[in-house]
Amino acid sequence: MRTKRIQNNQIMCESEKKGFSKIIRTMPWLYSPILQELKDREGETLCDVACGDGYLLELINEKYPNLKLNGVDIDKDFIKNAKKNLSFNFKKMDAFKMKDQFDIITLNLALHHFDNPRKLIKHLLSTAKKALIISDQLRPETETELHQRLEKRKKFVGNNETDYYDENEKESILEAYSESEIKRIFKDFNCKMKFIDNDYYKRFVCVIDKEDLNKRFGLN
């Protein structure tokens, strides 16, 4: 069963933020699905929603330097650090209050923080001119599978002795949506969905093309 955080407007405490920013850089597979979907989009504007400290944007800039990058996050500390370390355009903002439009909207490792994901997707589609790309981890279906994946991931990440990993990794996975839930959430959005399983981490990436979506509903 999926667990929920008590306060959506305070996703992490201070100690979690520090641990997250450090450990996330040891997990490249968390970002590769979105990076792969950005091919042939040079020169377009992109906004990463729930951008954290901007690490995904940093990776995007390395791979696609001609994209015009922006990031928004509701957490003031993440935005402060992002502005300090990176030269992209960052704003502290609630995702549901976004009004500016961008060619591409990305949402990585954050869908599970929202209890009404379909409402969020609809709103982000209203701000995306060309495409909305969403990726997140998936919750294992059984407790046995959960523990197996956690143990395997420790060997790859190499941080199995840190308090942050032991205390937060299981909680993070349990907050995620399962594969069946994700299929229901994205139903009728006419999206290109891909499920990725590398044995120690299962995730999905979904691309919603605005032109295809508009054609389906006769909005062109």
N, C-alpha and C positions, 0 to 999 in steps of 0.2 A: 504494500500500500504506500502511495506517495505521501510524504510528510510535507508540512508547510511551515514557512517561517512566520513568526508572530507579526513582524512589522515589515511590510514591503518597502517602506520609505527608509529603512535602515537595514540594508541587506547584510552588512558585515559590521562587527565590532572592530575597534582599532587594531587589536592583535591579529584578527583574521585578515584585515587588509594588508598588513605587512607580510604575513605569511603567504597570502595569495599572490601578491606581486612577485615574490621570490620564487615560489614553487611553480607558478604558471610558466615560467621561462624554461622549465625542464621538461615540458610536455608539448613538443611541437605538433603532435598529432591533433591537438585541440584546435589548431588554426588551419591546418592543411586543407580541409574540405572547402572553406570559403576562399582561400587563396587560389585553389584550382578553378573555382567558378568565375574568377575575375579576368580570365584570359580574353584578349581582344576587346578590352574596354578602356583603352588608353584615352586620356584627355577628358574623361567624364568626371562629374562631381560625385562624391561618395560620402555618406555619413554613417558612422558606426554608432549604433544606439546601445546604451549601457556599455560604453567603451572602457570603463575602468581607468587604468593609468595609461591607456593608449597603446598597449603592446601590439594588438592586432594591426592598428594603423601603422605602427613602426615597421612591421613585417610587410604590409602591403606596399609601403613606400619603397622598401628595398627591392621588391619584385616588380612593382609597377610604378615607377617614379613620376609618370605623367598624369596620374590620377590626382584630382584636387580633393584633399582629405579633410574631413570634419569629424568631430566626435561629441556626443552628448552623454551625460550621466547624471543621475539624481544625487550622487554622492559628492559633496563639496571637496572632500579630501582627495579623492581620486582625480577630480578635475584640476585641483591645485597642483598636484604632482605631475599631471600630464602637461599642463601649461609650462611648468618649470623645466621639463626635460625634452619637450618636443615643440616643433614650430607650427604645428597644424592648428586649425581653428577649433577650440574647445568651448563648450558651454555647459553650465550646470542647468539641467532641465529634466522635467518629468517627461517620459516618452509620450504620454498621452496629450501633452500640451505642445508638441512639435507642430509648427505650421510651415516652416521653410521647406521648400521642395529640393530634392536632389535626384540625380539620375539613378543612383543606386543607394539602397538602404541595406545595411548589414546588421544582424543581431546574432552575436556569438556567445554561447554559454550563459544565456540569460533568460531564455523563454521560460524556464522552470521557476523563475522568480515571480511570474505573473499568474494569478489565479483565474484570469479571464483571457487566455491566450488568443482566442478567436477575435475578441474585441481589439486586442493589441494589433493583431495582424491586419485587420481591416483599417485601423487608423494609420499604421505604417504604410500601407498601400496607397493611402490618400496623399502621402508625402513623397512617394517614390514615382519618378517619371517613367523609368524604364524597367527596373527590377528590384525585387525584395529577396534577399538571400538570408536564410536563417539556418543556424546549425547549433546543436546542443548534444549533450550526452543523453543516453537512454538508461532508464532504471531496469536492472535485471528483474526477471519475472519471479525468481526464487531466492531465498536467503542463501542457499548453497552456492548458486551462481554468483551472487554478490561477493561472498568471501573469497571465492576462487579468483575473481577478477581483481580484487583488492590486493591479494598476495602476489599475483603476477605483475601488477602494476608497480608495486614497491621495487621489484627487481629492476625494472626499466628506468624508473624515476631516480632511484638511488638515494632516496631520502627517508627510508623506512625507520630511521631512528629519531626523526623530528616529531615534536609534540603536535605541530600543526597537522601533519599528515595523518597521524593516528586519530586525532580528535575530530577532524573535519571532513575527511575524505568519504567516510561512510555516510555521514549526514548529507553531504552534497549529492551523492548518487541517489539517495532515497528521496530527495526533493525533485528529482528529474521525472519526466513523463516516460511511460513505457512505450514500446513500439506501437502497440495497439491504440494507445491514447493519442499518440502523434498522428496516426492515420485518421482518427476521428477528427482531431483538431484541424487538420488541413483539408478535410473533405470539402469538395466544391470550389476550392481555390485554383484548380487547374494548374497545379504545380508539378515541377519535375522533382521527384523525391528519390533520394539515394540513402540506403542504410549501409553503414560501414562497420565491420567487426574485425578488429585486429587481435582478438583473443583476450587482451587485457583491457580493452576499452571499446565500448559499443556506442556509436553515435549516429546522427543523421544529418543530412544537409538537404535543404529544400530551396528551390529557386522558383519564384513566381514572376513570370514575364508579363508585364503590364499589357503589352500589345496582344498577346495570346489571350489574356484574361478578358480584355475588352471585346475581342472578336467573339469570344464564347457567349458573352452576354449582350452582344450587339450594341456596344457603346461607341464604336468607331463611326 
